[in-house]
Amino acid sequence: MTDNIINNILIVEDDKDYQMVIHRFLSGMGYSNERAASYEEAKSMLAQQSFDLIISDIKLGPGKSGLDLMTEVRQGSGGPDFIIMTGYTEDYSYVDIIKAGAADFIPKPVQLEELEAKLQRLEREKQTLSALEATRKALIMGTNINTCLVELSRSLLSQKTFEEISSCCLEHAKYLTDSPIGFAGYIDHHTGYLYCPTFSGDVFANCLVQDKESVFKEFTGLWGWMLKTKGSVLTNSPADDPRSSGTPEGPVAIHRFLSAPALAGQELLGQIALANSDRDYTQVDVSVVETVAGIYAQAIQRKWLEEELKEEIARRTEAEAGLRKAHAELQILLDDRNARIIKAGELLKKSVERFKNITDEE
């Protein structure tokens, strides 16, 4: 019955013969089931373990009934489903029992074929509800993903700083994967080191790496393995993962880990790493984070282009300053030469005038 949603059943019945018949029947169908002979015993067992379905007699001793147990255990609409059994059909109608919150009702003496039919119907209903819930969650996830991608795309076209975009990418990745902690980092294209601008905004980021600095020259552990291989990492048991060099010590233990590379073609630009979702990470989470990491890669490329532009502007500014300095020095030289030429011309003019005066006197 591993494909069924109903797996563990509690039988609450004070008649040992009835209890054993139902137990053997359910076991034969592949259902795991436990037995309780009284209201108190059932309450004790329910406090220690969970059940998907409770099949209970309506009479459970003086002053207690299966309906009382159902009301107390379910607390409204929550808790396991109930199938109520009773031989007192004149006192309890089907309508009354269903209105009280039971999933179904079966009269005694119980016909096992009827019980099997009711279990199959309840199983189908649960599977239908499960499929509808999965569809609802998928629609919500799709809407959330599209909303996040639109916001991230807008941030690339905005005047936000790279640090702000990094934080935005990380927050969306955390939100979409239900991850309380994580970091986003980029590779410096000059040194090859990993820089993590989001560390200042995430006080738990140092739980994911073994150093509290925001610059990493060596890549270790799962996050380092991802950078070395350029492949996404998903593990719901980091301590047992052979790719991990051990989970780092910190205020928060790492019990789930997910990371995706920020790539431009085959060039590694950075990564987004997440941890400790309250549920197991799935391949859907990997796809989501890879998509966000793709947008983060565009932000890193923009950062690199901006840095290259600044460097080019700085080089041109320096070159222009050098040209201006050379021009100024050349102008000084020209001015000095012109001054000497003027002075020489004046001296020559005076010499000519003296020579003319001497000639006139003769």
C-alpha positions in Angstrom: 0.0 0.0 0.0 3.0 2.3 -0.4 1.2 4.3 -3.1 -1.7 5.0 -0.8 -2.1 8.2 1.2 -3.6 6.2 4.1 -0.8 4.2 5.6 -1.1 3.9 9.4 -4.5 3.1 11.0 -5.6 3.0 14.6 -8.4 0.5 15.5 -10.3 1.5 18.7 -12.5 -1.4 19.7 -13.1 -3.0 23.1 -14.3 -6.2 21.6 -11.1 -8.3 21.2 -12.7 -10.5 18.6 -13.8 -7.6 16.4 -10.5 -5.9 17.0 -8.5 -8.9 15.8 -10.7 -9.5 12.7 -10.3 -5.9 11.6 -6.6 -5.9 12.4 -6.0 -9.0 10.3 -8.2 -7.7 7.4 -6.3 -4.4 7.3 -2.9 -6.1 7.5 -4.0 -8.4 4.7 -4.7 -5.2 2.6 -1.2 -4.0 3.4 -2.2 -1.3 5.9 0.0 -0.8 9.0 -2.3 -0.6 11.9 -2.3 -0.5 15.7 -5.0 -1.5 18.2 -6.5 0.2 21.3 -9.2 -1.2 23.6 -10.4 1.9 25.2 -10.7 5.7 25.0 -7.8 6.2 27.4 -5.5 3.8 25.6 -6.4 5.4 22.3 -5.5 8.9 23.7 -2.2 7.6 25.0 -1.3 6.0 21.6 -2.3 9.2 19.7 -0.1 11.2 22.0 2.9 9.1 21.0 2.5 8.6 17.3 0.4 9.9 14.3 -2.2 8.0 12.4 -3.8 8.7 9.0 -7.1 7.1 9.9 -8.9 6.0 13.0 -11.6 3.3 12.9 -13.5 3.6 16.2 -16.4 1.9 17.8 -18.9 4.5 18.9 -19.2 3.0 22.5 -15.9 3.3 24.4 -17.0 2.7 28.0 -19.0 4.7 30.5 -19.4 8.4 29.5 -17.0 8.1 26.5 -17.7 7.6 22.8 -15.9 7.5 19.5 -17.5 10.8 18.7 -15.9 12.3 21.9 -12.5 10.9 20.8 -13.0 12.4 17.3 -13.9 15.8 18.7 -11.0 15.9 21.0 -8.4 14.5 18.6 -9.4 16.5 15.5 -10.0 19.8 17.2 -12.2 21.1 14.4 -11.2 20.1 10.9 -7.7 19.0 11.7 -6.2 15.6 12.6 -6.8 12.2 11.2 -10.0 11.0 9.5 -12.5 8.8 11.4 -14.7 5.9 10.4 -17.2 5.3 13.1 -18.5 1.8 13.8 -21.7 1.2 15.7 -24.3 -1.5 16.4 -26.7 1.2 17.7 -28.0 2.4 14.5 -31.3 3.3 16.1 -29.5 5.8 18.4 -27.0 7.2 15.8 -27.9 8.0 12.3 -25.5 8.2 9.3 -26.4 11.9 9.0 -25.6 12.6 12.7 -22.2 10.9 12.5 -21.2 12.6 9.3 -22.3 16.0 10.6 -20.2 15.4 13.7 -17.1 15.3 11.4 -16.6 11.6 10.6 -15.4 10.7 7.1 -17.7 7.7 7.1 -19.9 5.4 9.1 -20.2 1.6 9.1 -22.8 -0.4 11.0 -22.1 -3.6 13.0 -21.7 -6.4 12.3 -19.1 -5.0 10.0 -19.0 -6.4 6.5 -15.4 -6.5 5.5 -16.3 -6.0 1.8 -18.1 -2.8 2.9 -15.1 -1.7 5.0 -12.8 -2.3 2.0 -15.1 -0.2 -0.3 -15.2 2.7 2.2 -11.4 2.6 2.6 -11.0 2.7 -1.2 -13.4 5.6 -1.5 -11.6 7.5 1.2 -8.3 6.8 -0.5 -9.6 8.1 -3.8 -10.9 11.2 -2.1 -7.6 11.9 -0.4 -5.7 11.3 -3.6 -7.9 13.7 -5.4 -7.5 16.3 -2.7 -3.8 15.7 -2.7 -3.6 16.2 -6.5 -5.7 19.4 -6.2 -3.4 20.7 -3.4 -0.3 19.9 -5.5 -1.9 21.7 -8.5 -2.7 24.7 -6.2 0.8 24.8 -4.9 2.3 24.5 -8.4 0.2 27.4 -9.5 1.2 29.5 -6.5 4.8 28.6 -7.1 4.6 29.5 -10.8 3.0 32.8 -9.9 5.7 33.5 -7.3 8.5 32.6 -9.6 7.2 34.8 -12.4 6.7 37.7 -10.0 10.2 37.3 -8.6 11.7 37.1 -12.1 9.9 40.2 -13.2 11.2 42.1 -10.1 14.7 40.8 -10.6 14.7 41.7 -14.3 13.5 45.2 -13.4 16.3 45.6 -10.9 18.8 44.9 -13.6 17.4 47.9 -15.6 17.2 50.1 -12.5 19.8 52.3 -10.9 20.3 49.8 -8.0 23.8 49.1 -6.9 25.3 45.7 -7.4 25.1 45.0 -3.7 21.4 45.8 -3.7 20.8 43.5 -6.7 22.8 40.7 -5.0 20.7 41.0 -1.9 17.5 41.1 -4.0 18.5 37.8 -5.8 19.4 36.1 -2.6 16.1 37.2 -0.9 14.0 35.9 -3.8 15.9 32.6 -3.9 15.4 32.2 -0.1 11.7 33.0 -0.5 11.1 30.6 -3.3 12.9 27.7 -1.6 11.7 28.4 2.0 15.3 28.8 3.0 16.1 30.9 6.1 19.8 31.4 5.4 22.1 31.7 2.4 24.5 33.9 0.5 25.2 35.2 -3.0 28.8 35.7 -4.2 30.6 36.6 -7.4 34.0 35.7 -8.8 36.5 38.6 -9.2 37.7 38.4 -12.8 41.1 39.8 -11.8 42.0 37.5 -8.9 39.5 34.6 -9.2 38.5 35.0 -5.6 34.9 34.7 -4.4 33.4 37.9 -3.0 30.2 37.8 -1.0 28.5 41.2 -0.8 25.4 39.7 0.9 27.3 38.7 4.0 26.7 42.1 5.6 22.9 41.6 5.2 22.7 38.0 6.4 24.0 37.4 9.9 23.8 33.6 9.4 25.9 33.5 6.3 29.0 32.5 8.1 27.2 29.3 9.0 27.6 28.2 5.4 31.3 28.7 5.1 34.3 28.2 7.4 35.4 31.8 7.4 33.6 35.0 8.4 35.4 37.1 5.8 33.5 38.1 2.7 36.5 37.2 0.4 37.4 33.6 -0.2 40.6 32.6 -1.9 40.1 28.8 -1.5 36.9 26.9 -2.3 36.1 24.2 0.2 33.0 22.1 1.3 29.9 21.8 -0.8 29.8 25.4 -1.9 33.4 25.1 -3.0 32.7 21.8 -4.8 30.0 23.6 -6.8 32.4 26.4 -7.8 35.0 23.9 -8.9 32.6 21.7 -11.0 30.2 24.5 -12.1 27.4 22.1 -11.3 24.4 22.6 -8.9 24.5 20.9 -5.6 21.5 19.5 -3.7 21.8 17.5 -0.5 19.3 17.0 2.3 22.0 15.4 4.5 25.2 17.5 4.2 27.0 15.7 7.0 26.7 12.4 5.0 27.5 13.9 1.6 31.0 12.8 0.3 31.4 16.1 -1.4 31.3 17.9 1.9 34.4 18.5 4.0 32.2 18.6 7.0 29.5 21.1 8.0 31.0 24.2 9.5 30.6 25.1 13.1 28.4 28.0 13.8 25.3 29.2 15.7 23.1 27.2 13.2 23.7 23.6 12.1 23.4 23.0 8.4 21.0 20.1 7.7 20.0 20.9 4.1 22.0 22.6 1.4 21.4 23.9 -2.1 23.6 25.9 -4.4 23.5 26.9 -8.1 26.2 28.5 -10.3 25.9 31.9 -11.9 27.0 31.1 -15.5 27.5 33.0 -18.7 27.8 30.2 -21.2 30.5 28.0 -19.6 32.1 30.9 -17.7 31.6 30.8 -14.0 30.7 34.2 -12.6 29.4 33.4 -9.1 26.9 31.3 -7.1 23.8 31.4 -4.9 23.9 29.1 -1.9 21.0 28.3 0.4 20.4 26.1 3.5 18.0 24.8 6.1 14.6 24.8 4.5 12.1 23.2 6.8 11.4 20.7 4.0 13.6 18.6 1.7 15.0 20.4 -1.3 13.8 19.1 -4.7 14.8 19.3 -8.3 12.1 22.0 -8.7 14.1 24.1 -6.1 17.3 23.5 -8.1 15.6 24.8 -11.3 14.3 27.8 -9.5 17.7 28.7 -8.0 19.4 28.1 -11.3 17.0 30.6 -13.0 17.7 33.2 -10.3 21.4 32.5 -10.5 21.1 33.1 -14.3 19.8 36.6 -13.6 22.5 37.1 -11.0 25.0 36.2 -13.7 23.7 39.1 -15.8 24.1 41.4 -12.8 27.7 40.3 -12.4 28.3 40.8 -16.1 26.9 44.3 -15.7 29.2 44.9 -12.8 32.2 43.7 -14.8 31.2 46.0 -17.7 30.8 48.9 -15.4 34.2 48.2 -13.8 35.8 47.9 -17.3 34.1 51.1 -18.3 35.4 52.9 -15.2 38.9 51.5 -15.8 38.8 52.6 -19.4 37.6 56.1 -18.4 40.4 56.2 -15.8 42.9 55.2 -18.4 41.6 57.8 -20.9 41.5 60.4 -18.1 45.1 59.6 -17.2 46.1 59.6 -20.9 44.4 63.0 -21.4 46.1 64.3 -18.3 49.4 63.2 -19.7 48.6 64.8 -23.0 47.6 68.0 -21.3 50.8 68.0 -19.3 53.0 67.3 -22.4 51.1 70.0 -24.2 51.7 72.4 -21.4 55.4 71.5 -21.3 55.7 71.9 -25.1 54.0 75.2 -24.9 56.5 76.3 -22.3 59.3 75.2 -24.6 57.8 77.0 -27.5 57.2 80.1 -25.5 60.9 80.0 -24.3 62.1 79.5 -27.9 60.0 82.3 -29.2 61.2 84.6 -26.4 64.8 83.7 -27.3 64.1 84.3 -31.0 62.5 87.7 -30.2 65.5 88.6 -28.0 67.9 87.5 -30.7 66.0 89.5 -33.3 66.2 92.6 -31.1 69.9 92.1 -30.6 70.4 91.7 -34.4 68.3 94.8 -35.0 70.5 96.8 -32.6 73.6 95.4 -34.2 72.4 96.4 -37.6 71.6 99.9 -36.4 75.0 100.3 -34.8 76.6 99.1 -38.1 74.5 101.6 -40.1 75.5 104.4 -37.8 79.2 103.6 -38.1 78.8 103.5 -41.9 77.0 106.9 -42.0 79.7 108.5 -39.9 82.4 107.4 -42.4 
